Amino acid sequence: MDLIAQFVGILMVFVINIAEGVEGVAYGEDCSSATCDDTHNICDTGKTNVCICDTGFFRKPLLQNVPHIQQHILIIRFDLQIIGFALNKVCEAAQTASDQCSIANSECRDDSGTDKCLCKPTHYETGGACVLKVGLDGNCDTTDSATDQCSVVDTECRDDGTESKCLCKTTHYSDGSACVIKFAGLDTTCNGAVSATDQCSAADTECRDDGAGSKCLCIDTHYSDGSACQTKIALNAACTDGHPVDQCKDTLAECRDESGFKCLCKTNNFENKDVTCAAQVGLDGTCDTTDSATDQCSVVDTECRDDGTESKCLCKTTHYSDGSACVIKFAGIDTTCNSAVSTRDQCSAADTECRDDGAGLKCLCKATHYSDGSACQTRIKPNIACTAAGQCVTHATCDTTDTDTCVCDASYTPSPIINPTMCSGVVKFSTQKYTYVVPILVSMMFLLR
């Protein structure tokens, strides 16, 4: 306000005061027994008991910088009560009055060369009021257009996926109390002293320890091609020879050439029905017969099949197990078999087994069969035609001199009586016209009495 304006204002006040005969106590004087001299100069009754500015007004000297007028116009009041300024209104920072701005937590300060009533640095403007700024990780309002509602440098109000918070800008990371600019580039040393994994600026990287210290490394779903992080490659998809060994998404896969480079399961692993790599199963280990993979068993010449109780990796039917490997079965009847193992299924001929015939272990027909010289035949039942000794069931002999049938040995009888299948041990005795057959289990004491 220039000198002329101040002078005119002083004259107006002077004239008005004279016309109205204004009397009363001036600003800052005791008003306990008198009235203050202006409408907005009120008595602070019960507290200081002096005249003070009313709410929304501040004290401004009118004769500032005009001492020659102050010397000659002594009758004029030197104080005028002027209403406080709203936010963003022009004020005078040179004034000593700290309450010339009417909004709480605002102050008069320079704004690009112009003094204005602005929110204090600790507050931000919203809805015509000054609100306390929000600290790091504090809740803010993303619907508010104010860009300065966060108090920490390099923070911004944004959604963290759950709620709106004052978070570090995407170019910075939080060390717990401040926002620090992120580390650039792959394999750059990062800050292992803080738990923040988002310290690295390169896409799809994180700060973690690789065994040699904390570095900016690709996240688990990506691999480094030397300059950037690339998405890891799915099983059976094309890969690049010479790229890092961890370029395949499945940790049990590797990039190798099989009609072109692909991510395939490593040796001793197989691709299961879930299209993931799994460790192969050893001999007699549990496997999955519902899985179409033919390579889930690790031992050569094994296959996944049901053993009658559960699914296991067992030797193929053309092989037998020596305990650690599958060995091809011995061919033919009377062939010497392996005495070093206990398994009896070493022989390939049907209905044979490896057992000792008194002259060593051989592939011999099972007890339920006899050899015809080239194969094992089912033993012949009682009363059925035979051609040679050794063809009949146990306790029966081929009667080549008379009936040419299998006849039960002495003390044995065909059982059951109709269509017998075996010879049962019994004792025979006669009385007159009848022959009685009594089981051999009958007490001998009864027979002798």
Legacy VTK file of the C-alpha trace (Angstrom):
# vtk DataFile Version 3.0
C-alpha trace
ASCII
DATASET POLYDATA
POINTS 449 float
0.000 0.000 0.000
1.626 3.308 -1.073
1.843 6.554 0.973
-1.214 8.226 -0.630
-3.430 5.250 0.072
-2.234 5.069 3.655
-2.853 8.779 4.102
-6.368 8.628 2.629
-7.132 5.663 4.867
-5.881 7.585 7.903
-8.014 10.607 7.049
-11.079 8.400 6.630
-10.533 6.827 9.997
-9.932 10.211 11.519
-13.119 11.716 10.050
-15.234 8.718 11.006
-13.915 8.702 14.524
-14.567 12.438 14.957
-18.085 12.218 13.495
-19.083 9.286 15.630
-17.229 10.447 18.675
-15.528 7.099 19.065
-14.053 6.603 22.465
-12.622 3.586 24.243
-9.517 1.613 25.099
-6.904 1.044 22.369
-5.418 -2.275 21.269
-3.284 -3.881 24.002
-4.591 -1.697 26.812
-6.468 -2.750 29.945
-10.182 -3.141 29.303
-11.282 -4.558 32.623
-13.277 -1.379 33.369
-13.680 0.106 29.865
-14.779 -0.743 26.326
-12.350 -1.346 23.483
-12.378 1.358 20.826
-13.262 -0.648 17.693
-15.784 -3.233 16.585
-13.105 -5.881 15.998
-10.967 -4.758 18.953
-12.436 -6.891 21.743
-11.672 -7.325 25.426
-10.007 -10.629 26.388
-12.168 -10.784 29.482
-11.262 -13.265 32.187
-7.859 -13.991 30.674
-5.510 -11.109 29.896
-8.181 -8.381 30.279
-6.632 -6.370 27.442
-7.985 -5.411 24.027
-7.129 -7.941 21.321
-8.136 -8.582 17.690
-11.337 -10.496 17.152
-11.107 -13.971 15.569
-10.274 -13.678 11.864
-8.605 -10.232 12.259
-5.054 -9.053 12.844
-3.399 -5.793 13.957
-1.777 -3.686 11.215
-0.012 -0.348 11.794
-1.319 2.207 9.304
1.535 4.715 9.388
4.305 2.263 8.547
7.110 3.961 6.630
5.536 7.474 6.990
7.180 8.949 10.108
6.585 12.539 9.030
2.829 11.897 9.157
3.101 10.163 12.517
4.817 13.290 13.902
2.044 15.695 12.901
-1.202 13.736 13.129
-1.029 12.583 16.667
-4.784 12.482 17.108
-5.186 9.620 14.661
-5.276 6.056 16.027
-2.234 4.146 14.860
-3.950 0.757 14.742
-6.684 -0.547 12.499
-8.323 -3.982 12.830
-8.309 -5.683 9.401
-9.989 -9.052 8.651
-7.533 -12.000 8.174
-6.762 -13.326 4.693
-8.023 -16.684 3.352
-5.791 -19.322 1.739
-3.902 -18.248 -1.391
-4.809 -14.573 -0.828
-2.095 -11.932 -1.029
-0.658 -10.944 2.355
2.411 -9.045 3.580
5.212 -11.275 4.845
7.024 -8.145 6.099
4.289 -7.550 8.651
5.110 -8.662 12.180
1.573 -9.978 12.709
1.693 -13.789 12.562
-2.096 -14.095 12.503
-2.917 -12.156 9.354
-4.017 -15.421 7.634
-7.440 -16.537 8.786
-7.134 -20.327 8.196
-5.710 -22.441 11.007
-2.187 -23.791 10.354
-1.606 -21.286 7.526
1.026 -18.548 7.320
2.058 -15.646 5.110
5.081 -16.523 3.001
6.581 -16.093 -0.439
5.023 -18.045 -3.310
7.006 -17.489 -6.536
7.643 -13.831 -5.722
4.233 -13.040 -4.223
3.389 -13.155 -0.522
0.348 -15.380 0.050
-1.452 -17.103 2.882
-0.359 -20.751 2.471
-0.506 -23.884 4.598
2.499 -24.389 6.829
5.133 -26.838 5.448
3.875 -29.486 7.894
0.351 -29.255 6.427
-1.309 -29.501 3.032
-4.322 -27.717 1.573
-7.544 -29.619 1.028
-11.110 -28.358 0.933
-10.052 -24.832 1.935
-8.354 -26.041 5.123
-4.814 -26.995 6.177
-4.478 -30.648 7.220
-1.438 -32.277 8.853
0.664 -34.183 6.307
0.833 -38.003 6.460
4.028 -39.886 7.337
5.613 -42.848 5.510
3.186 -45.798 5.239
0.411 -43.687 6.784
-3.095 -43.724 5.326
-3.871 -41.032 2.753
-6.642 -40.270 0.239
-6.051 -41.062 -3.455
-9.295 -39.251 -4.338
-7.772 -35.972 -3.054
-6.117 -33.902 -5.802
-3.497 -32.607 -3.360
-0.089 -33.932 -4.397
1.655 -32.858 -1.194
-0.360 -34.713 1.435
2.635 -36.963 2.286
5.291 -35.494 4.577
8.330 -37.615 3.629
10.385 -36.561 0.604
9.876 -38.697 -2.532
6.645 -40.266 -1.287
3.263 -40.253 -2.991
-0.259 -41.295 -2.098
-1.174 -44.507 -3.918
-2.947 -47.829 -3.472
-0.781 -50.694 -2.160
-3.368 -53.278 -3.207
-5.221 -53.120 0.101
-5.498 -49.464 1.039
-4.195 -46.019 0.134
-0.897 -45.107 1.785
1.964 -42.638 1.559
4.540 -44.845 -0.164
7.903 -44.220 -1.742
7.764 -43.313 -5.405
8.439 -46.191 -7.788
11.926 -44.790 -8.364
12.698 -45.121 -4.633
12.537 -47.727 -1.866
11.850 -47.365 1.844
14.638 -47.894 4.370
12.044 -47.662 7.147
12.159 -43.927 7.720
13.047 -42.325 4.388
12.819 -42.964 0.659
16.113 -43.823 -1.019
16.717 -43.898 -4.785
16.784 -47.440 -6.141
19.969 -49.216 -7.289
20.391 -49.423 -11.067
21.425 -52.452 -13.112
21.633 -56.215 -12.625
24.114 -57.702 -10.133
24.536 -54.284 -8.465
25.252 -54.453 -4.737
22.158 -53.456 -2.739
21.430 -52.737 0.914
21.389 -55.950 2.900
20.765 -54.023 6.105
17.086 -53.439 5.265
14.401 -55.990 4.522
12.994 -54.174 1.481
13.363 -56.396 -1.618
12.270 -53.603 -4.007
15.552 -51.691 -3.849
16.432 -52.376 -7.490
15.271 -50.251 -10.425
15.619 -52.868 -13.186
12.351 -54.617 -14.060
11.677 -57.965 -12.347
14.619 -57.715 -9.960
14.892 -57.898 -6.195
17.588 -57.423 -3.570
18.688 -60.770 -2.154
21.785 -62.633 -1.015
23.359 -64.898 -3.647
25.887 -66.289 -1.184
28.419 -63.602 -1.970
26.413 -60.677 -0.572
23.205 -58.784 -1.321
22.714 -57.985 -5.003
20.021 -56.882 -7.450
19.057 -60.240 -8.966
16.173 -61.476 -11.109
13.116 -62.644 -9.205
12.452 -66.418 -9.082
10.105 -66.389 -12.079
12.770 -64.783 -14.313
16.354 -65.382 -15.383
19.105 -62.989 -16.450
20.204 -62.870 -20.074
23.083 -60.644 -19.031
21.349 -57.318 -19.471
17.729 -57.829 -18.437
15.445 -60.290 -16.658
13.452 -62.599 -18.941
10.473 -64.786 -18.052
11.546 -68.372 -17.402
10.631 -70.920 -20.088
7.941 -73.573 -19.675
8.588 -77.306 -19.980
8.943 -78.492 -23.615
9.111 -74.891 -24.895
12.042 -73.687 -27.016
15.054 -72.355 -25.110
18.375 -70.795 -26.089
21.617 -72.750 -26.036
24.294 -70.925 -24.084
21.873 -68.962 -21.930
21.992 -69.441 -18.129
21.166 -72.900 -16.784
18.215 -71.489 -14.837
16.295 -70.284 -17.900
13.792 -73.162 -17.542
10.852 -72.551 -15.212
10.962 -76.072 -13.759
13.977 -76.385 -11.470
14.379 -80.057 -12.491
14.526 -79.142 -16.192
17.405 -78.041 -18.418
17.867 -76.650 -21.914
19.143 -79.407 -24.195
18.956 -80.487 -27.792
16.315 -83.057 -28.745
15.237 -82.147 -32.275
15.929 -78.533 -31.287
16.753 -76.949 -27.949
13.938 -77.307 -25.430
13.413 -77.194 -21.691
13.343 -80.913 -20.810
13.560 -82.839 -17.552
17.099 -83.480 -16.385
18.643 -86.950 -16.244
17.129 -89.122 -13.467
13.886 -87.122 -13.702
10.731 -87.618 -15.741
7.783 -85.530 -16.900
4.723 -86.576 -14.918
1.028 -86.228 -15.722
0.998 -82.744 -14.128
3.524 -81.600 -16.783
6.214 -81.045 -14.188
9.508 -82.807 -13.623
9.779 -85.345 -10.805
12.590 -87.597 -9.610
12.544 -91.078 -11.115
11.647 -93.984 -8.828
14.154 -96.682 -7.895
13.718 -100.463 -7.974
10.744 -101.551 -5.828
9.850 -97.890 -5.170
6.224 -96.742 -5.269
5.102 -95.358 -8.646
1.843 -94.309 -10.324
0.229 -96.649 -12.834
-2.291 -93.933 -13.743
0.579 -91.829 -15.143
1.233 -92.446 -18.832
4.947 -91.643 -18.440
6.965 -94.739 -19.329
10.193 -93.388 -17.838
9.174 -92.842 -14.231
11.338 -95.799 -13.097
15.069 -95.100 -12.909
16.487 -98.635 -13.201
16.974 -100.071 -16.699
14.414 -102.728 -17.697
11.950 -101.781 -14.961
8.327 -100.756 -15.387
5.580 -99.384 -13.177
3.023 -102.079 -12.467
0.822 -103.477 -9.719
2.402 -106.237 -7.608
-0.986 -107.227 -6.203
-0.741 -104.812 -3.291
0.486 -101.521 -4.712
2.093 -99.967 -7.763
5.871 -100.349 -7.852
8.824 -100.064 -10.202
9.463 -103.749 -10.889
11.655 -105.617 -13.344
9.983 -106.337 -16.660
8.574 -109.845 -16.988
11.563 -110.757 -19.183
13.945 -109.906 -16.320
14.491 -110.693 -12.649
15.844 -108.516 -9.840
19.252 -109.218 -8.347
18.522 -106.625 -5.673
19.883 -103.572 -7.461
19.420 -104.206 -11.174
17.220 -106.130 -13.559
18.901 -109.119 -15.231
17.529 -110.986 -18.224
15.975 -114.305 -17.246
17.615 -117.669 -18.025
16.100 -119.429 -21.010
15.129 -123.120 -21.245
14.544 -125.946 -18.794
17.443 -127.417 -16.732
19.526 -124.262 -17.387
21.839 -123.301 -14.520
20.530 -120.221 -12.681
22.016 -117.655 -10.280
22.856 -119.051 -6.864
23.949 -115.636 -5.614
20.388 -114.344 -5.317
17.391 -115.769 -3.516
14.773 -114.908 -6.098
13.192 -117.914 -7.755
11.739 -116.122 -10.812
15.027 -116.131 -12.723
13.788 -118.480 -15.415
12.000 -117.404 -18.578
10.246 -120.697 -19.435
6.653 -120.843 -18.274
6.008 -122.573 -14.943
9.677 -122.897 -14.072
11.634 -121.716 -11.054
15.248 -121.632 -9.937
15.859 -124.321 -7.338
18.407 -126.935 -6.271
17.897 -130.431 -7.665
20.756 -131.822 -5.601
23.307 -131.115 -8.288
23.037 -127.343 -8.133
20.567 -124.544 -8.919
18.685 -125.008 -12.166
15.589 -123.770 -13.950
13.199 -126.607 -13.132
9.478 -127.081 -13.463
7.467 -126.038 -10.462
6.133 -128.789 -8.172
2.710 -128.505 -9.839
4.250 -129.337 -13.246
6.508 -131.867 -14.925
8.935 -131.514 -17.807
8.162 -133.129 -21.163
11.675 -132.256 -22.293
10.898 -128.900 -23.818
8.199 -127.362 -21.616
6.507 -127.718 -18.261
3.147 -129.472 -18.295
0.522 -129.575 -15.543
0.806 -132.819 -13.537
-1.766 -135.500 -14.371
-4.580 -136.229 -11.914
-5.493 -139.720 -10.585
-7.194 -142.112 -13.044
-6.112 -139.944 -16.043
-3.996 -141.421 -18.847
-0.225 -140.935 -18.654
2.790 -142.122 -20.659
5.794 -142.041 -18.364
6.969 -141.843 -14.782
7.093 -138.445 -13.118
3.974 -137.125 -14.861
1.437 -137.687 -12.103
0.441 -135.584 -9.110
2.164 -136.140 -5.804
1.725 -139.641 -4.328
0.633 -141.029 -7.691
2.537 -143.115 -10.254
2.006 -143.742 -13.949
0.982 -147.435 -14.299
2.719 -148.154 -17.626
2.398 -151.951 -17.193
-1.353 -152.153 -16.895
-3.784 -149.210 -17.007
-1.481 -146.460 -18.418
-3.127 -144.097 -15.923
-1.987 -142.271 -12.842
-2.613 -144.528 -9.868
-2.385 -143.409 -6.223
0.490 -144.963 -4.337
-0.054 -147.535 -1.617
-1.836 -146.067 1.443
-3.213 -143.204 -0.710
-6.582 -142.910 -2.366
-8.025 -140.589 -5.021
-9.727 -137.520 -3.581
-12.421 -136.497 -4.023
-13.999 -139.779 -5.065
-15.640 -138.252 -8.146
-13.226 -136.512 -10.534
-10.267 -136.767 -8.137
-7.523 -134.140 -8.298
-5.102 -135.561 -5.747
-4.124 -138.606 -3.735
-4.922 -138.420 -0.019
-3.038 -140.375 2.614
-5.272 -143.133 4.220
-4.949 -146.599 5.870
-6.791 -149.542 4.283
-7.982 -152.681 6.134
-10.548 -155.474 5.399
-13.226 -157.324 7.420
-15.014 -160.195 5.684
-16.874 -158.814 2.638
-16.261 -155.105 3.178
-13.256 -152.812 2.868
-13.252 -149.837 5.212
-11.258 -146.742 4.527
-10.215 -144.890 7.643
-8.200 -141.625 7.550
-4.619 -142.036 8.627
-5.270 -139.537 11.366
-7.363 -142.177 13.280
-5.676 -143.144 16.504
-3.423 -146.197 16.188
-4.506 -147.180 19.694
-8.028 -147.634 18.392
-6.812 -149.886 15.542
-4.782 -152.092 17.865
-7.285 -152.758 20.626
LINES 1 450
449 0 1 2 3 4 5 6 7 8 9 10 11 12 13 14 15 16 17 18 19 20 21 22 23 24 25 26 27 28 29 30 31 32 33 34 35 36 37 38 39 40 41 42 43 44 45 46 47 48 49 50 51 52 53 54 55 56 57 58 59 60 61 62 63 64 65 66 67 68 69 70 71 72 73 74 75 76 77 78 79 80 81 82 83 84 85 86 87 88 89 90 91 92 93 94 95 96 97 98 99 100 101 102 103 104 105 106 107 108 109 110 111 112 113 114 115 116 117 118 119 120 121 122 123 124 125 126 127 128 129 130 131 132 133 134 135 136 137 138 139 140 141 142 143 144 145 146 147 148 149 150 151 152 153 154 155 156 157 158 159 160 161 162 163 164 165 166 167 168 169 170 171 172 173 174 175 176 177 178 179 180 181 182 183 184 185 186 187 188 189 190 191 192 193 194 195 196 197 198 199 200 201 202 203 204 205 206 207 208 209 210 211 212 213 214 215 216 217 218 219 220 221 222 223 224 225 226 227 228 229 230 231 232 233 234 235 236 237 238 239 240 241 242 243 244 245 246 247 248 249 250 251 252 253 254 255 256 257 258 259 260 261 262 263 264 265 266 267 268 269 270 271 272 273 274 275 276 277 278 279 280 281 282 283 284 285 286 287 288 289 290 291 292 293 294 295 296 297 298 299 300 301 302 303 304 305 306 307 308 309 310 311 312 313 314 315 316 317 318 319 320 321 322 323 324 325 326 327 328 329 330 331 332 333 334 335 336 337 338 339 340 341 342 343 344 345 346 347 348 349 350 351 352 353 354 355 356 357 358 359 360 361 362 363 364 365 366 367 368 369 370 371 372 373 374 375 376 377 378 379 380 381 382 383 384 385 386 387 388 389 390 391 392 393 394 395 396 397 398 399 400 401 402 403 404 405 406 407 408 409 410 411 412 413 414 415 416 417 418 419 420 421 422 423 424 425 426 427 428 429 430 431 432 433 434 435 436 437 438 439 440 441 442 443 444 445 446 447 448
